[in-house]
Amino acid sequence: MRNHKSVPPPSDDKRWRIVEATMRRNGYRPDALIETLHTVQESFGFLDDTALRYVASKLHVAPSQVYGVATFYHFFALKPQGKHTCSVCTGTACYIKGANKILDNLQTHFEVNPGETTADGQLSLLTVRCLGACGLAPSVVFDGNLLGYMTAEKLHEEIDEVMQYEPV
């Protein structure tokens, strides 16, 4: 078995010390994976391949398991996110009540596909399987705020106001 001390951080970036502290506090146990990934994302803003491989090596977890966890939970990002994030729920209740129309409209209005960020780096558009707010369908989370009974028009107003875009 590899020694966790023999695996150096990917770079001299001081943020790796924060990640290392999280792993050390948890005894480099594999069950500290989610907490460690949270620390990486809080420190760097997203989880890249280098970070995923480093965490896998330090916690003695298969890289495929680390990637699986990182892609299963919607709050982990594998790419740098925009200044603002908009997560559209595509669960059954939201879909039936028009989430697909909201998503299509956002794609057209902001020229961005789900999982991507606008060219100006202002908005990341995400989809999630379920927000757990089915009674408010269709639901969206914009910059961490849950917005229920959403329509494309209401969401545009919210985003345009926050981002100070001129409506098209």
Beta strands, then each sheet from edge to edge (+ up, - down):
strand 1: 84-89
strand 2: 116-117
strand 3: 123-128
strand 4: 140-142
strand 5: 145-147
sheet 1: 2+ 3- 1- 4+ 5-
end
